[in-house]
Amino acid sequence: MRTKEEKRVFSEVDAFLDIIDEEYKNKIPTKLRDLFKEHKDKDYHPVYHANIPIEEQNIKKEAIAMIGLLHLNYWCETEEEKNELRNIFLENQEKYEEKMNRKYNLDDLFKNVSEKKAKENTEKIEEFKYMVEYNKPFYVKIMDFLRKLFNKK
């Protein structure tokens, strides 16, 4: 059983295949095109325009990835073209992994947590300081009194 999101991705790929030239449609096996039609969301009908770049249309990343795979497997005519596309896929994958590593870097996560705890502890200590009455020893009080007395003159 496919999820609603998966069905929507199939709908988007099918809608994309409807706007491309017959030359490109015919390069995709009929069974694969039928698979998209069979598993698409019957209530979701995305509309795409051939004269607008795919990046500017509201299409899911997963659908773009599927279209990229169709391009690699069926529309690339030379091995050089396929290698260029594979390199683009690899670069994108590396950028994505780098982004995720920065976002979820364990050192940074724990650093942020420990900094936050240290700040909270400092605030608690400051708060506690004002709650506790500080009593000076008797001899310190006498010394303070004498200092004040001599500094007034």
TIPA-571443 format. One line per field, with one value per atom (N, C-alpha, C, O): residue in one letter; x, y, z. Coordinates in pm, whole numbers, padded with zeros to 5 digits, m for minus. Each point is the difference from the previous one (the first is absolute). Layout:
<recs>
aa <- A	...
east <- X	...
north <- Y	...
up <- Z	...
</recs>
This chain:
<recs>
aa <- M	M	M	M	R	R	R	R	T	T	T	T	K	K	K	K	E	E	E	E	E	E	E	E	K	K	K	K	R	R	R	R	V	V	V	V	F	F	F	F	S	S	S	S	E	E	E	E	V	V	V	V	D	D	D	D	A	A	A	A	F	F	F	F	L	L	L	L	D	D	D	D	I	I	I	I	I	I	I	I	D	D	D	D	E	E	E	E	E	E	E	E	Y	Y	Y	Y	K	K	K	K	N	N	N	N	K	K	K	K	I	I	I	I	P	P	P	P	T	T	T	T	K	K	K	K	L	L	L	L	R	R	R	R	D	D	D	D	L	L	L	L	F	F	F	F	K	K	K	K	E	E	E	E	H	H	H	H	K	K	K	K	D	D	D	D	K	K	K	K	D	D	D	D	Y	Y	Y	Y	H	H	H	H	P	P	P	P	V	V	V	V	Y	Y	Y	Y	H	H	H	H	A	A	A	A	N	N	N	N	I	I	I	I	P	P	P	P	I	I	I	I	E	E	E	E	E	E	E	E	Q	Q	Q	Q	N	N	N	N	I	I	I	I	K	K	K	K	K	K	K	K	E	E	E	E	A	A	A	A	I	I	I	I	A	A	A	A	M	M	M	M	I	I	I	I	G	G	G	G	L	L	L	L	L	L	L	L	H	H	H	H	L	L	L	L	N	N	N	N	Y	Y	Y	Y	W	W	W	W	C	C	C	C	E	E	E	E	T	T	T	T	E	E	E	E	E	E	E	E	E	E	E	E	K	K	K	K	N	N	N	N	E	E	E	E	L	L	L	L	R	R	R	R	N	N	N	N	I	I	I	I	F	F	F	F	L	L	L	L	E	E	E	E	N	N	N	N	Q	Q	Q	Q	E	E	E	E	K	K	K	K	Y	Y	Y	Y	E	E	E	E	E	E	E	E	K	K	K	K	M	M	M	M	N	N	N	N	R	R	R	R	K	K	K	K	Y	Y	Y	Y	N	N	N	N	L	L	L	L	D	D	D	D	D	D	D	D	L	L	L	L	F	F	F	F	K	K	K	K	N	N	N	N	V	V	V	V	S	S	S	S	E	E	E	E	K	K	K	K	K	K	K	K	A	A	A	A	K	K	K	K	E	E	E	E	N	N	N	N	T	T	T	T	E	E	E	E	K	K	K	K	I	I	I	I	E	E	E	E	E	E	E	E	F	F	F	F	K	K	K	K	Y	Y	Y	Y	M	M	M	M	V	V	V	V	E	E	E	E	Y	Y	Y	Y	N	N	N	N	K	K	K	K	P	P	P	P	F	F	F	F	Y	Y	Y	Y	V	V	V	V	K	K	K	K	I	I	I	I	M	M	M	M	D	D	D	D	F	F	F	F	L	L	L	L	R	R	R	R	K	K	K	K	L	L	L	L	F	F	F	F	N	N	N	N	K	K	K	K	K	K	K	K
east <- 00084	m00084	00089	00090	m00116	00075	m00060	m00122	00210	m00050	m00054	00024	m00097	m00057	00112	m00013	00122	00113	00063	00031	m00013	00056	m00091	00046	m00176	m00095	00006	m00012	00030	00010	00127	m00001	00108	00124	m00022	00042	m00108	m00031	m00089	00016	m00111	m00087	00082	m00023	00119	00082	00088	00016	00042	00084	m00086	00040	m00158	m00092	m00041	m00003	m00028	m00037	00117	m00019	00141	00118	00016	00031	m00051	00014	m00105	00022	m00136	m00105	00040	m00051	00141	00034	00127	00030	00045	00123	m00030	m00107	00205	m00014	m00017	00049	m00119	m00024	00132	00010	00089	00131	00055	00052	m00063	00049	m00093	00045	m00175	m00097	00023	m00005	00031	00016	00126	00010	00086	00124	m00022	00080	m00186	m00031	m00086	m00097	00132	m00078	m00147	m00032	m00054	m00145	m00038	m00087	00151	m00031	00028	m00075	00181	00034	m00100	m00043	00005	m00102	m00132	m00069	00034	m00123	00009	m00100	00218	00020	m00031	m00066	00114	m00028	m00150	m00056	m00009	m00145	m00078	m00096	00138	m00071	00010	m00097	00213	00023	m00017	00025	m00066	m00015	m00126	m00092	00090	m00116	m00107	00021	m00134	m00107	m00065	m00062	00077	m00061	00096	m00039	00162	00103	00039	00050	m00071	00026	00091	m00048	00179	00090	00006	m00015	00036	00009	00136	00037	00035	00132	m00001	m00078	00166	00008	00138	00102	m00101	00125	00090	00122	m00179	00081	00056	00070	m00100	00053	00100	m00030	00150	00099	m00055	m00079	00121	m00052	00029	m00079	00193	00036	m00100	m00018	m00048	m00092	m00143	m00090	00068	m00135	m00006	00101	m00220	m00020	m00002	m00106	00225	00013	00087	00102	m00143	00070	00141	00027	00062	00139	00007	00082	m00169	00002	m00037	00057	m00151	m00040	00114	00026	00043	00115	00109	00065	m00047	00100	m00037	00086	m00214	m00045	00021	00044	m00075	00019	00149	00038	00046	00145	00045	00086	m00143	00034	m00049	00067	m00186	m00049	00096	00032	00014	00094	00128	00050	00002	00123	m00018	00084	m00193	m00018	m00054	00027	m00104	m00067	00030	m00009	00043	00015	00145	00026	00070	00140	00041	m00022	00081	00032	00144	00028	00062	00139	00044	m00061	00167	00056	00055	m00003	00055	00051	m00112	00018	m00134	m00116	m00042	m00032	00032	m00036	00098	m00040	00168	00102	m00015	00017	m00047	m00022	m00117	00007	m00115	m00118	00029	m00045	00119	00038	00083	m00017	00109	00082	m00086	00026	m00126	m00092	m00074	m00014	m00033	m00067	00093	m00042	00167	00096	00028	00005	00011	00024	m00118	00018	m00138	m00119	m00009	m00036	00069	m00003	00103	m00028	00147	00104	m00041	00023	m00086	m00047	m00106	00000	m00090	m00107	00059	m00039	00134	00061	00077	m00003	00073	00074	m00096	00027	m00138	m00101	m00054	m00015	m00016	m00052	00105	m00033	00159	00107	00014	00019	m00027	00008	m00121	00012	m00128	m00123	m00006	m00044	00087	m00012	00135	00012	00089	00132	m00011	m00042	00082	m00014	00079	m00047	00166	00081	m00073	m00004	m00053	m00073	m00126	m00035	m00034	m00122	00030	m00069	00174	00034	00060	m00021	00094	00058	m00113	00005	m00105	m00112	m00074	m00040	00023	m00069	00082	m00056	00188	00083	00009	00000	00006	00001	m00131	m00001	m00107	m00132	m00009	m00050	00097	m00003	00090	m00037	00154	00091	m00065	00012	m00079	m00068	m00110	m00016	m00062	m00106	00058	m00055	00166	00062	00050	m00015	00075	00048	m00116	00011	m00121	m00117	m00053	m00041	00042	m00047	00092	m00046	00176	00095	m00020	m00002	m00014	m00024	m00128	m00004	m00098	m00128	00017	m00054	00128	00022	00080	m00024	00121	00083	m00085	00027	m00127	m00083	m00099	m00052	00025	m00091	00068	m00065	00195	00074	00049	00057	m00081	00048	00144	00032	00052	00142	00034	m00013	00056	00039	00151	00069	m00019	00144	00042	m00075	00193	00050	00013	00011	m00012	00002	00122	m00014	00134	00123	m00002	00059	m00125	m00009	m00091	00026	m00132	m00089	00073	m00017	00098	00076	00099	00013	00056	00098	m00071	00051	m00168	m00076	m00041	00006	m00049	m00041	00117	m00015	00132	00118	00044	00039	m00046	00036	m00091	00046	m00174	m00096	00026	m00008	00038	00026	00120	m00006	00115	00122	m00011	00066	m00145	m00014	m00090	00006	m00087	m00088	00077	m00038	00144	00075	00086	00071
north <- m00118	00118	00125	00012	00076	00125	00108	00004	00083	00112	00108	m00002	00094	00110	00083	00045	m00024	00078	m00071	00064	m00194	m00076	00009	00016	m00027	00010	00138	00012	00091	00136	00016	00069	m00132	00005	m00066	00052	m00169	m00067	00087	00003	00069	00091	00111	00036	00017	00109	m00048	00069	m00188	m00054	m00027	00031	m00088	m00027	00129	00006	00098	00130	00059	00061	m00080	00049	m00075	00061	m00192	m00079	00039	m00017	00068	00043	00124	00020	00063	00125	m00011	00092	m00201	m00010	m00052	m00053	00070	m00044	m00152	m00075	00033	m00143	m00076	m00116	00180	m00062	m00050	m00111	00195	m00037	m00099	m00092	00110	m00093	m00141	m00097	00085	m00131	m00073	m00122	00195	m00064	m00069	m00085	00121	m00062	m00124	00007	m00120	m00123	00020	00069	m00129	00012	m00050	00058	m00164	m00054	00104	00011	00063	00102	00115	00049	m00006	00107	m00048	00076	m00202	m00056	m00007	00021	m00050	m00004	00137	00009	00097	00135	00028	00053	m00090	00023	m00083	00048	m00171	m00091	00042	m00013	00064	00031	00147	00039	00043	00142	00025	m00081	00198	00042	00049	00096	m00163	00032	00136	00059	m00009	00128	00118	00114	m00139	00105	00015	m00093	00213	00023	00123	00109	m00129	00114	00040	m00083	00212	00052	00067	00087	m00128	00058	00057	m00042	00138	00065	m00024	00014	m00050	m00033	00121	m00015	00135	00120	00062	00101	m00160	00049	m00104	m00119	00166	m00097	m00079	00052	m00175	m00091	00054	m00022	00093	00054	00104	00020	00047	00108	m00050	00079	m00206	m00056	m00072	m00047	00040	m00060	m00152	m00061	00002	m00145	m00053	00059	m00169	m00058	m00045	m00038	00043	m00042	m00146	m00037	m00045	m00143	m00021	m00087	00166	m00011	00045	m00062	00169	00047	m00107	m00021	m00047	m00107	m00114	m00054	00018	m00106	00043	m00079	00204	00050	m00001	m00030	00062	m00006	m00141	m00019	m00080	m00139	m00042	m00075	00123	m00028	00060	m00063	00183	00066	m00083	m00022	m00023	m00078	m00132	m00036	m00034	m00134	m00003	m00095	00197	m00010	00114	m00019	00136	00113	00037	00068	m00110	00027	m00089	m00122	00184	m00076	m00051	m00100	00166	m00043	m00033	00042	m00118	m00035	00124	00011	00082	00126	00080	00056	m00053	00069	m00066	00069	m00201	m00073	00030	00019	m00016	00027	00142	00021	00075	00138	00005	00065	m00134	m00001	m00071	00044	m00154	m00071	00090	00001	00077	00092	00107	00039	00009	00099	m00063	00063	m00187	m00071	m00015	00022	m00059	m00018	00132	00004	00104	00132	00041	00049	m00070	00034	m00084	00051	m00178	m00088	00045	00002	00035	00047	00130	00018	00074	00126	m00027	00061	m00152	m00036	m00061	00037	m00131	m00064	00101	m00005	00097	00104	00089	00036	m00001	00082	m00073	00060	m00189	m00078	m00016	00004	m00022	m00012	00127	m00004	00119	00127	00018	00046	m00082	00020	m00092	00042	m00166	m00099	m00046	m00115	00201	m00033	m00023	00088	m00206	m00036	00094	00037	00002	00091	00131	00051	00003	00126	m00016	00087	m00199	m00023	m00003	00064	m00138	m00009	00131	00038	00031	00129	00098	00068	m00062	00090	m00036	00087	m00218	m00045	00037	00051	m00076	00030	00151	00044	00036	00146	00047	00088	m00146	00037	m00035	00079	m00199	m00041	00089	00037	m00002	00087	00135	00056	m00003	00129	m00011	00089	m00197	m00020	m00011	00057	m00131	m00015	00134	00029	00051	00132	00086	00070	m00075	00078	m00048	00082	m00212	m00054	00043	00034	m00034	00042	00147	00038	00045	00142	00021	00080	m00153	00010	m00045	00063	m00169	m00054	00098	00015	00053	00096	00108	00042	00003	00106	m00051	00077	m00205	m00057	m00022	00007	m00034	m00029	00132	00083	m00066	00120	m00024	m00097	00185	m00016	00074	00123	m00194	00060	00007	m00101	00222	00017	m00038	00020	m00074	m00029	00130	00108	m00120	00114	00090	00122	m00183	00080	00076	00108	m00161	00070	00121	00106	m00120	00112	00113	00117	m00152	00101	00070	00122	m00200	00058	00094	00109	m00148	00086	00128	00108	m00119	00118	00096	00122	m00177	00085	00066	00117	m00188	00057	00117	00105	m00124	00107	00120	00115	m00142	00106	00084	00123	m00188	00072	00064	00101	m00156	00057	00121	00078	m00057	00115	00127	00106	m00112	00119	00047	00100
up <- 00000	00000	00000	00082	m00171	m00013	00089	00021	00031	00080	m00093	m00121	00179	m00078	m00064	m00114	00187	m00053	m00120	m00101	00111	m00112	m00122	m00113	00137	m00110	m00065	m00122	00204	m00056	m00083	m00103	00146	m00079	m00135	m00103	00103	m00127	m00087	m00122	00184	m00076	m00066	m00115	00190	m00054	m00114	m00101	00116	m00108	m00122	m00112	00132	m00112	m00070	m00123	00202	m00059	m00079	m00105	00158	m00071	m00133	m00103	00107	m00123	m00104	m00120	00165	m00093	m00080	m00110	00164	m00071	m00084	m00076	00088	m00078	m00140	m00028	m00060	m00140	m00008	00084	m00187	m00023	m00014	00041	m00098	m00019	00134	00009	00095	00132	00070	00068	m00085	00060	m00052	00076	m00206	m00062	00044	m00016	00071	00047	00135	00040	00029	00130	m00026	m00075	00135	m00022	00039	00097	m00174	00022	00139	00065	m00019	00133	00109	00097	m00113	00099	m00003	00105	m00224	m00011	00059	00069	m00094	00057	00153	00068	m00016	00145	00062	00104	m00167	00050	m00002	00096	m00205	m00011	00102	00060	m00042	00090	00147	00075	m00034	00141	00035	00114	m00208	00031	00082	00003	00062	00079	m00097	m00075	00076	m00097	00028	m00088	00211	00037	m00013	00024	m00061	m00009	m00146	m00063	00009	m00142	m00018	m00028	00044	m00018	m00147	m00089	00067	m00137	m00015	00079	m00181	m00028	m00141	m00086	00065	m00131	m00060	00067	m00193	m00068	m00019	m00010	00007	m00025	00129	m00006	00123	00128	00051	00001	00042	00052	00119	00079	m00068	00102	00141	00092	m00074	00131	00048	00120	m00215	00035	00018	00033	m00055	00017	00134	00052	00002	00132	m00013	m00012	00016	m00015	00114	00033	00024	00115	m00037	m00114	00215	m00020	m00044	m00084	00142	m00035	m00146	m00067	00018	m00141	m00090	m00104	00144	m00078	m00002	m00102	00215	00006	m00095	m00069	00065	m00092	m00146	m00083	00055	m00136	m00035	m00113	00211	m00020	m00034	m00086	00155	m00030	m00138	m00070	00033	m00136	m00103	m00101	00130	m00092	m00012	m00110	00225	00000	m00076	m00082	00110	m00056	m00143	m00074	00034	m00130	m00096	m00121	00170	m00089	m00030	m00100	00183	m00030	m00117	00002	m00102	m00121	m00003	m00066	00136	00000	00142	00098	m00089	00130	00069	00123	m00202	00054	00068	00108	m00173	00056	00132	00097	m00095	00122	00113	00114	m00146	00101	00056	00121	m00207	00047	00097	00104	m00139	00085	00132	00105	m00110	00123	00090	00122	m00183	00078	00067	00114	m00184	00058	00118	00105	m00122	00109	00121	00114	m00140	00109	00072	00123	m00199	00061	00087	00111	m00162	00077	00127	00106	m00117	00117	00104	00119	m00166	00092	00069	00119	m00195	00059	00105	00107	m00137	00093	00128	00111	m00127	00116	00084	00123	m00189	00072	00080	00114	m00177	00068	00122	00106	m00121	00111	00110	00119	m00158	00100	00081	00121	m00188	00071	00092	00113	m00164	00076	00121	00108	m00124	00107	00054	00045	m00048	00051	00150	00075	m00030	00141	00090	00108	m00150	00082	00022	00112	m00218	00012	00082	00080	m00099	00077	00150	00079	m00041	00141	00049	00116	m00201	00037	00033	00103	m00188	00023	00128	00077	m00053	00120	00123	00098	m00101	00117	00023	00115	m00221	00017	00061	00086	m00130	00052	00149	00079	m00042	00140	00084	00112	m00164	00074	00025	00109	m00208	00015	00104	00084	m00090	00098	00141	00095	m00081	00131	00053	00118	m00204	00040	00048	00101	m00174	00040	00135	00082	m00058	00128	00113	00109	m00134	00103	00033	00117	m00220	00023	00081	00093	m00130	00071	00145	00091	m00071	00133	00085	00120	m00183	00072	00064	00113	m00183	00052	00104	00080	m00082	00097	00135	00104	m00105	00122	00061	m00070	00199	00067	00040	00069	m00113	00026	00128	00006	00095	00127	00007	m00010	00027	00012	00142	00096	m00086	00136	00080	m00057	00188	00090	m00023	m00005	m00010	m00016	m00132	m00008	m00097	m00128	00014	m00058	00134	00024	00072	m00033	00132	00074	m00093	00004	m00088	m00094	m00098	m00028	m00024	m00090	00070	m00059	00185	00076	00018	m00015	00048	00020	m00131	00001	m00111	m00130	m00033	m00043	00063	m00026	00090	m00044	00167	00096	m00040	00005	m00046	m00037	m00139	m00025	m00063	m00132	m00002	m00095	00195	00005	00027	m00049	00124	00039	m00109	00016
</recs>
